[in-house]
Amino acid sequence: MAIHTIDSASFDDAVEPSVSRRYAWVVFALTFGLLLSDYMSRQVLNAVFPLLKTEWGLSDTQLGSLSSIVALLVGLLTFPLSVVADRWGRVRSVTLMAALWSVATLACALAESYGEMFIARFCVGVGEAAYGSVGIALILSIFPPHLRSTLTGAFMAGGAFGSVLGMATGGFIASRLGWRWAFGAMALFGAVLVVLYFLSVTDKRVGSVRPASREAGGAPRGLRPLLAGLFSSRSVICAYVGSGLQLIVMSSVMAWMPSYLNRYYGMPPDRAGLTSALFVLIGAVGMVACGMMTDAVSRKIAPRKWWMAIIYSVSTCVLLGGAFHLPVGSAQLVAIGLGMFVAAGTSGPAGAMVANLTPTAIHATAFATLTLANNLLGLAPGPFVTGFLADRFGLQFALQMIPFIPLLAALAFVVGRRSYAGDLARLGKRPNGAA
């Protein structure tokens, strides 16, 4: 593999950020707030589906397309827009993207027809496409390397928190003031954060923490050196694959838990939805907690991150696999909650591994690649595969089988761990460093 095309100086993980810790946390808070705005603007649509259907007489296919167009554009544009952000400037890119989805969300509030709403949602998707990968790359660049698992887990958990907030807040506002106000509130929240971000964060201030990137000439030019940096070792490929496979369970349970509670517990749709949201929140809290535990365990011995990812994957199989074999009742719900706590726990370790194994100058692009792996291997196929099994063998059987897939994720992490030290050495880094 042509890793010689990447200057080892660009792997600057040993360099401590030069911004103050207080300023770093201000940037984190604002960037995390924009991530909440991202998912709130994306998911508020789900809360007003019934109102749009009644007012405009839309079919379910049309309603679904308003949601799917955002996910489609995120999938298509994450990688190319992240490449642009690595070259143009991450702070400027974040500000522009957030401004775009906020204005587009306001346009949703003003839409008078399905066509206008579809165009507005299209623009929401363009604005949100690369925010996750660029945002986490920016955050990791201003914090010490030993916090990478914690920060990655916390940042990715923001998507789950934002989704729940968007649906809950949007539904509350829509039921009292109408669906247009629900979109308007999300747009206002995003706009306020954009102004605060513009006034508080600049590329010049955060750019001072990337001296090695300047030595290496910034992001590599051309497709071949870029791919060499993104896929520079066997271990980073294993991190991509393991992370994606692990998220099959999270996406499956999120999609099918309301139906499971409705069919097997007899819960009405509203109660089933609320209970399912609690499981999503448990998963989000688990992402943060697992990231913190990983950093605590591996602060002095970096390869321990792989062991923690392996433990989370195997625990997911045991806990959720066992939970769906239990009889219906409170014990099963508790077991499902425990399983959801670790179901996305690999997100923090996997993100830290990718950051450790790719050049700092292309971290936004590297996290876009991780996002693609998460979507293509986990988030997209999870609900479909579960539904396919449910049609043939029943939903109970499907949810009993899906938790075995994390064993494949664990296998990928095992393979990655075995080559991690050698890969770090080839990249000019310390095998047992604090990163």
Backbone torsions as a table, in degrees:
resi	resn	phi	psi	omega
1	MET	NA	137.9	-167.9
2	ALA	-83.5	60.7	179.9
3	ILE	-74.3	-12.0	-179.5
4	HIS	-68.0	-12.7	-179.3
5	THR	-79.4	-8.2	-179.7
6	ILE	-106.1	125.1	179.7
7	ASP	-66.2	124.7	-179.0
8	SER	-63.5	-18.7	177.6
9	ALA	-66.1	-21.2	-179.3
10	SER	-76.0	-11.2	174.8
11	PHE	-90.5	87.9	-168.1
12	ASP	-105.0	36.2	-174.3
13	ASP	-65.6	-20.0	179.6
14	ALA	-77.9	-12.1	-177.6
15	VAL	-82.5	122.0	178.4
16	GLU	-78.4	139.8	178.7
17	PRO	-58.3	144.7	-178.2
18	SER	-95.6	-7.2	176.0
19	VAL	-78.5	157.0	179.9
20	SER	-70.0	153.3	179.0
21	ARG	-61.4	-38.0	179.9
22	ARG	-62.5	-45.1	179.3
23	TYR	-65.7	-37.1	178.5
24	ALA	-60.0	-41.2	-179.9
25	TRP	-72.0	-30.1	173.7
26	VAL	-62.9	-45.4	178.3
27	VAL	-62.3	-42.3	178.5
28	PHE	-60.0	-47.0	-177.4
29	ALA	-60.6	-44.3	-179.8
30	LEU	-68.6	-40.4	179.5
31	THR	-67.7	-39.6	176.6
32	PHE	-65.5	-40.8	177.5
33	GLY	-59.8	-40.2	176.9
34	LEU	-66.8	-32.3	175.6
35	LEU	-65.2	-40.0	174.6
36	LEU	-59.9	-44.2	178.0
37	SER	-60.6	-41.0	177.6
38	ASP	-53.0	-55.6	-174.9
39	TYR	-77.0	-28.8	175.2
40	MET	-66.1	-42.7	177.7
41	SER	-66.3	-32.5	-179.8
42	ARG	-73.6	-43.0	-170.1
43	GLN	-94.9	-11.4	178.9
44	VAL	-59.4	-27.3	179.0
45	LEU	-56.8	-40.5	-177.3
46	ASN	-60.7	-33.1	-178.1
47	ALA	-72.1	-21.6	-176.9
48	VAL	-110.2	10.7	177.4
49	PHE	-50.1	-51.4	-177.9
50	PRO	-59.7	-37.2	-178.7
51	LEU	-69.5	-42.0	178.1
52	LEU	-65.5	-40.8	-179.4
53	LYS	-61.6	-41.6	-179.9
54	THR	-71.2	-45.1	-174.5
55	GLU	-71.9	-40.3	-175.7
56	TRP	-105.8	-4.5	-179.9
57	GLY	64.8	39.3	-176.8
58	LEU	-80.2	150.1	173.7
59	SER	-81.6	166.2	177.5
60	ASP	-64.6	-32.5	177.9
61	THR	-63.7	-42.8	178.0
62	GLN	-65.2	-41.8	177.7
63	LEU	-61.7	-44.3	179.9
64	GLY	-62.8	-35.4	-179.2
65	SER	-66.1	-31.0	178.4
66	LEU	-66.5	-28.4	176.4
67	SER	-85.9	-42.8	-174.8
68	SER	-67.3	-30.2	-176.8
69	ILE	-62.9	-32.7	178.4
70	VAL	-68.5	-48.0	179.6
71	ALA	-62.4	-38.0	179.9
72	LEU	-62.2	-46.5	-178.4
73	LEU	-69.7	-34.8	175.2
74	VAL	-60.7	-43.8	179.2
75	GLY	-65.3	-40.5	-176.2
76	LEU	-76.9	-33.5	-169.6
77	LEU	-105.7	-8.6	-177.3
78	THR	-55.0	-50.6	-175.3
79	PHE	-66.6	-54.7	-177.4
80	PRO	-62.9	-38.1	-179.8
81	LEU	-71.0	-29.7	176.1
82	SER	-69.0	-37.3	175.5
83	VAL	-60.5	-43.9	178.5
84	VAL	-62.1	-42.8	-178.1
85	ALA	-64.2	-36.6	178.6
86	ASP	-62.7	-27.6	-178.8
87	ARG	-94.8	-37.8	-173.0
88	TRP	-83.7	-27.9	-177.1
89	GLY	125.5	123.9	-174.3
90	ARG	-70.4	-39.5	-178.5
91	VAL	-66.1	-46.8	177.8
92	ARG	-60.1	-39.1	179.7
93	SER	-65.7	-44.4	179.0
94	VAL	-59.8	-46.0	-178.7
95	THR	-62.2	-44.2	-179.4
96	LEU	-66.0	-43.0	-179.2
97	MET	-63.4	-45.0	-179.1
98	ALA	-64.8	-39.5	177.5
99	ALA	-62.6	-39.6	-179.1
100	LEU	-65.2	-47.8	-177.1
101	TRP	-71.7	-26.6	177.0
102	SER	-69.1	-45.2	177.0
103	VAL	-64.0	-40.6	179.7
104	ALA	-65.6	-36.3	176.9
105	THR	-66.5	-37.6	174.1
106	LEU	-62.7	-38.8	177.2
107	ALA	-62.4	-32.9	175.3
108	CYS	-61.4	-39.9	-179.8
109	ALA	-65.6	-27.5	-176.6
110	LEU	-97.0	-3.8	-176.2
111	ALA	-62.5	141.6	-179.2
112	GLU	-112.5	-0.9	-178.3
113	SER	-157.1	168.4	177.2
114	TYR	-59.5	-42.2	-178.7
115	GLY	-61.0	-45.1	179.1
116	GLU	-65.5	-39.3	178.6
117	MET	-65.0	-39.2	-179.2
118	PHE	-63.9	-43.0	178.5
119	ILE	-63.2	-42.1	179.6
120	ALA	-63.7	-42.4	178.9
121	ARG	-67.1	-33.2	174.7
122	PHE	-57.8	-45.8	-179.7
123	CYS	-68.4	-33.9	173.9
124	VAL	-58.9	-44.5	179.7
125	GLY	-62.9	-40.6	178.1
126	VAL	-62.9	-43.6	-179.3
127	GLY	-65.8	-36.6	-174.9
128	GLU	-88.0	-10.8	-168.1
129	ALA	-51.3	-50.9	-173.0
130	ALA	-109.3	9.1	-173.3
131	TYR	-62.9	-43.1	-177.2
132	GLY	-59.6	-47.7	-177.1
133	SER	-70.1	-40.5	179.8
134	VAL	-70.5	-40.3	-178.9
135	GLY	-62.4	-46.1	-178.8
136	ILE	-70.1	-34.4	176.6
137	ALA	-62.6	-40.9	178.1
138	LEU	-63.2	-44.9	-178.6
139	ILE	-63.4	-46.6	-178.3
140	LEU	-63.3	-25.1	-178.1
141	SER	-74.2	-14.4	-176.2
142	ILE	-116.3	8.5	176.8
143	PHE	-121.9	156.7	176.7
144	PRO	-61.2	147.4	-178.3
145	PRO	-58.2	-28.0	-175.7
146	HIS	-71.7	-5.9	178.4
147	LEU	-102.0	9.7	-171.2
148	ARG	-63.4	-42.7	-179.4
149	SER	-64.4	-43.5	179.5
150	THR	-61.5	-48.9	-176.9
151	LEU	-66.3	-41.8	179.6
152	THR	-65.2	-45.4	178.6
153	GLY	-61.6	-43.9	-179.7
154	ALA	-64.6	-42.9	-177.9
155	PHE	-66.2	-44.4	179.9
156	MET	-67.7	-30.0	176.5
157	ALA	-65.4	-23.9	178.7
158	GLY	-58.6	-29.3	177.3
159	GLY	-62.8	-42.5	178.7
160	ALA	-68.6	-44.0	178.1
161	PHE	-60.6	-44.4	-178.9
162	GLY	-64.9	-37.1	178.8
163	SER	-62.8	-46.7	179.3
164	VAL	-65.0	-43.8	178.9
165	LEU	-62.6	-40.7	-179.6
166	GLY	-62.9	-45.0	-179.3
167	MET	-69.7	-43.7	-177.7
168	ALA	-68.9	-49.2	-179.5
169	THR	-67.4	-42.3	179.1
170	GLY	-61.8	-42.4	178.5
171	GLY	-64.6	-39.0	179.9
172	PHE	-64.2	-47.6	-178.6
173	ILE	-67.3	-43.2	-177.5
174	ALA	-63.1	-36.9	-178.3
175	SER	-69.7	-19.7	-177.5
176	ARG	-108.3	-36.1	-175.1
177	LEU	-117.7	-12.0	-177.6
178	GLY	108.4	159.3	-173.8
179	TRP	-68.1	-28.1	179.9
180	ARG	-64.4	-37.8	178.8
181	TRP	-68.1	-29.7	177.4
182	ALA	-63.1	-47.8	176.0
183	PHE	-63.9	-41.2	-179.0
184	GLY	-61.2	-39.4	179.4
185	ALA	-65.0	-40.3	178.3
186	MET	-65.4	-39.6	178.7
187	ALA	-64.6	-40.9	179.8
188	LEU	-65.1	-42.7	178.3
189	PHE	-59.6	-45.9	178.7
190	GLY	-64.3	-41.5	-177.8
191	ALA	-64.2	-41.2	178.6
192	VAL	-61.6	-43.4	179.6
193	LEU	-66.4	-36.5	178.1
194	VAL	-61.0	-44.5	179.4
195	VAL	-62.8	-45.5	178.9
196	LEU	-62.1	-40.6	179.9
197	TYR	-64.8	-45.1	-179.6
198	PHE	-60.5	-37.4	-178.0
199	LEU	-80.4	-21.0	-171.1
200	SER	-108.3	-28.3	-171.2
201	VAL	-122.1	133.0	176.8
202	THR	-134.5	152.7	176.5
203	ASP	-60.6	-33.7	-178.2
204	LYS	-63.8	-42.6	-177.8
205	ARG	-69.9	-44.9	-178.2
206	VAL	-83.3	-19.9	-179.2
207	GLY	-69.4	-17.7	-178.4
208	SER	-70.4	-6.8	-178.3
209	VAL	-95.3	10.6	-176.2
210	ARG	-123.1	54.4	-178.5
211	PRO	-61.7	-38.3	-178.2
212	ALA	-65.9	-32.1	178.6
213	SER	-63.8	-37.3	178.9
214	ARG	-70.5	-36.5	178.6
215	GLU	-63.1	-36.4	-177.6
216	ALA	-85.8	0.5	178.8
217	GLY	84.0	19.3	178.4
218	GLY	78.7	-157.4	-177.7
219	ALA	-64.8	141.3	-178.9
220	PRO	-63.4	143.3	179.5
221	ARG	-94.8	136.2	179.4
222	GLY	96.5	152.7	-175.7
223	LEU	-69.1	-40.8	-174.9
224	ARG	-63.2	-50.9	177.5
225	PRO	-65.7	-30.8	177.6
226	LEU	-64.2	-47.2	178.9
227	LEU	-64.9	-34.2	177.7
228	ALA	-63.0	-36.1	177.8
229	GLY	-73.8	-37.3	-178.2
230	LEU	-72.9	-34.6	-177.4
231	PHE	-121.2	50.8	-170.9
232	SER	-76.9	-9.4	-176.0
233	SER	-160.0	163.6	176.5
234	ARG	-64.7	-37.8	-175.8
235	SER	-66.7	-37.5	179.7
236	VAL	-69.9	-34.0	175.6
237	ILE	-64.2	-41.3	177.8
238	CYS	-63.7	-35.3	177.7
239	ALA	-64.8	-43.4	176.3
240	TYR	-58.8	-50.6	-174.6
241	VAL	-66.6	-46.4	-179.1
242	GLY	-61.7	-42.0	179.2
243	SER	-61.9	-44.9	-179.1
244	GLY	-64.5	-47.2	-178.4
245	LEU	-63.0	-37.6	-178.5
246	GLN	-62.7	-34.8	-175.3
247	LEU	-76.5	-3.4	174.1
248	ILE	-58.0	-42.7	-178.0
249	VAL	-65.4	-47.3	-178.8
250	MET	-57.8	-46.9	-178.2
251	SER	-67.6	-36.7	-179.3
252	SER	-66.7	-46.6	-179.6
253	VAL	-66.4	-40.6	178.0
254	MET	-60.0	-41.6	-176.3
255	ALA	-75.3	-37.5	-169.7
256	TRP	-106.8	-6.2	-179.4
257	MET	-62.4	-42.1	176.9
258	PRO	-58.3	-41.5	179.4
259	SER	-67.4	-38.3	179.6
260	TYR	-63.5	-44.9	179.6
261	LEU	-66.3	-34.6	178.9
262	ASN	-69.6	-43.7	-175.3
263	ARG	-78.0	-40.3	-171.8
264	TYR	-102.9	-19.8	178.2
265	TYR	-111.0	-6.6	179.6
266	GLY	67.9	22.3	179.6
267	MET	-75.2	139.2	172.6
268	PRO	-65.4	160.2	-175.0
269	PRO	-55.0	-40.1	-177.3
270	ASP	-67.8	-42.0	179.0
271	ARG	-70.0	-38.1	178.0
272	ALA	-62.7	-40.4	178.5
273	GLY	-64.8	-42.3	179.7
274	LEU	-66.0	-42.9	179.1
275	THR	-64.1	-39.6	178.1
276	SER	-64.1	-36.6	178.0
277	ALA	-62.5	-33.7	177.7
278	LEU	-65.2	-38.7	177.2
279	PHE	-66.2	-36.3	176.3
280	VAL	-63.1	-41.7	178.7
281	LEU	-65.1	-38.1	176.3
282	ILE	-60.5	-42.4	177.4
283	GLY	-61.9	-39.8	179.5
284	ALA	-66.1	-44.6	177.1
285	VAL	-61.7	-39.3	178.8
286	GLY	-62.8	-37.0	178.0
287	MET	-59.5	-43.3	179.7
288	VAL	-67.9	-47.7	-176.7
289	ALA	-64.5	-42.0	179.5
290	CYS	-65.8	-36.9	175.9
291	GLY	-63.8	-41.4	179.2
292	MET	-66.0	-42.4	178.8
293	MET	-63.6	-39.1	179.5
294	THR	-62.7	-45.4	179.4
295	ASP	-64.5	-37.6	179.9
296	ALA	-64.5	-40.8	-176.7
297	VAL	-76.0	-34.7	-171.0
298	SER	-108.2	15.7	-175.6
299	ARG	-59.8	-40.0	-178.7
300	LYS	-98.2	-20.1	-179.1
301	ILE	-129.4	93.9	-172.3
302	ALA	-56.8	-39.1	-178.0
303	PRO	-59.3	-15.7	177.8
304	ARG	-63.5	-19.8	176.0
305	LYS	-57.2	-37.9	179.6
306	TRP	-65.2	-41.4	178.7
307	TRP	-63.3	-39.9	179.4
308	MET	-64.2	-41.4	177.3
309	ALA	-62.3	-40.6	178.1
310	ILE	-62.5	-43.9	179.5
311	ILE	-61.5	-43.3	179.8
312	TYR	-63.2	-40.8	-179.0
313	SER	-65.5	-48.0	-179.7
314	VAL	-65.0	-39.8	178.5
315	SER	-62.2	-38.1	177.5
316	THR	-60.7	-44.7	178.9
317	CYS	-60.8	-47.1	-176.8
318	VAL	-67.7	-48.2	-174.0
319	LEU	-71.0	-51.1	-178.2
320	LEU	-75.6	-37.1	176.1
321	GLY	-60.4	-42.2	177.2
322	GLY	-69.6	-37.1	-177.2
323	ALA	-60.5	-44.0	-176.6
324	PHE	-79.1	-2.4	170.8
325	HIS	-94.4	-11.1	178.7
326	LEU	-76.3	154.8	175.4
327	PRO	-68.1	157.1	178.8
328	VAL	-58.2	133.5	179.6
329	GLY	156.1	-177.2	-175.5
330	SER	-65.1	-34.3	179.4
331	ALA	-62.5	-39.5	178.8
332	GLN	-65.2	-42.7	-179.1
333	LEU	-63.8	-38.7	177.3
334	VAL	-64.3	-42.9	179.9
335	ALA	-64.5	-38.5	177.0
336	ILE	-63.8	-40.6	177.5
337	GLY	-61.4	-41.7	178.0
338	LEU	-64.2	-40.4	178.5
339	GLY	-65.9	-39.6	179.1
340	MET	-67.0	-27.4	-180.0
341	PHE	-61.3	-34.5	-178.6
342	VAL	-105.5	-3.7	-173.0
343	ALA	-60.0	-35.7	178.1
344	ALA	-112.3	20.9	-178.1
345	GLY	-65.6	-19.6	179.6
346	THR	-76.3	-10.0	-176.5
347	SER	-60.2	-44.8	179.5
348	GLY	-65.1	-53.8	178.1
349	PRO	-58.2	-42.5	-179.1
350	ALA	-63.3	-42.3	177.7
351	GLY	-62.8	-40.1	178.2
352	ALA	-64.6	-40.8	178.7
353	MET	-61.4	-44.6	179.4
354	VAL	-62.5	-42.1	178.8
355	ALA	-64.0	-39.0	-179.2
356	ASN	-68.6	-28.5	-169.9
357	LEU	-105.1	5.7	178.4
358	THR	-128.9	154.2	-179.8
359	PRO	-63.7	140.3	179.6
360	THR	-56.5	-35.6	-176.5
361	ALA	-63.5	-20.8	-179.1
362	ILE	-120.2	27.3	-178.3
363	HIS	-62.3	-37.6	178.0
364	ALA	-61.5	-42.0	178.2
365	THR	-67.7	-37.6	177.9
366	ALA	-63.0	-41.7	178.8
367	PHE	-73.1	-26.0	171.6
368	ALA	-65.8	-39.0	176.7
369	THR	-64.4	-41.8	176.2
370	LEU	-62.2	-39.8	177.8
371	THR	-63.1	-41.6	176.7
372	LEU	-60.5	-44.7	179.0
373	ALA	-62.6	-42.2	179.1
374	ASN	-61.2	-40.0	-178.1
375	ASN	-76.4	-46.7	-174.3
376	LEU	-72.6	-34.8	-177.2
377	LEU	-95.5	-21.2	-174.1
378	GLY	-127.3	-64.2	-171.3
379	LEU	-66.0	-37.7	-179.0
380	ALA	-77.5	-50.6	-176.6
381	PRO	-74.9	-23.7	-174.8
382	GLY	-53.1	-60.3	-179.9
383	PRO	-61.6	-36.0	-178.7
384	PHE	-67.3	-47.8	-179.7
385	VAL	-62.5	-40.5	178.0
386	THR	-62.6	-43.7	178.2
387	GLY	-64.4	-39.0	178.4
388	PHE	-60.6	-45.2	178.5
389	LEU	-67.8	-38.1	-178.6
390	ALA	-64.2	-38.4	179.1
391	ASP	-61.5	-29.9	-174.1
392	ARG	-100.3	-32.6	-174.4
393	PHE	-127.5	-3.8	-179.0
394	GLY	101.6	150.2	-176.8
395	LEU	-65.7	-35.4	179.1
396	GLN	-59.7	-47.6	179.7
397	PHE	-63.3	-42.3	-179.1
398	ALA	-59.5	-44.7	-178.5
399	LEU	-74.4	-17.1	172.8
400	GLN	-77.5	-30.4	-176.1
401	MET	-86.8	-37.1	-175.4
402	ILE	-56.0	-38.5	-179.2
403	PRO	-63.6	-9.5	176.9
404	PHE	-77.9	-18.5	-179.1
405	ILE	-62.8	-35.5	175.7
406	PRO	-56.6	-18.6	175.0
407	LEU	-65.4	-32.9	174.6
408	LEU	-68.0	-37.6	175.7
409	ALA	-62.6	-42.5	178.6
410	ALA	-60.8	-39.3	178.2
411	LEU	-62.8	-41.7	177.6
412	ALA	-61.9	-40.9	179.3
413	PHE	-67.8	-34.6	176.9
414	VAL	-62.6	-45.9	179.1
415	VAL	-63.0	-42.4	179.7
416	GLY	-64.3	-39.6	-179.5
417	ARG	-62.9	-36.8	-176.9
418	ARG	-65.3	-29.3	-178.3
419	SER	-105.6	1.0	-173.5
420	TYR	-61.2	-50.5	-177.1
421	ALA	-61.3	-43.9	179.1
422	GLY	-64.7	-37.9	179.3
423	ASP	-66.9	-41.4	177.2
424	LEU	-62.0	-40.3	179.9
425	ALA	-63.5	-41.0	178.6
426	ARG	-66.5	-27.2	179.3
427	LEU	-89.2	6.4	176.2
428	GLY	77.9	27.6	-178.7
429	LYS	-118.2	163.0	-179.1
430	ARG	-80.2	124.2	-179.7
431	PRO	-59.1	-31.6	-177.6
432	ASN	-113.4	31.2	-180.0
433	GLY	-73.1	173.5	-176.8
434	ALA	-73.5	-11.7	-179.2
435	ALA	-70.4	NA	NA
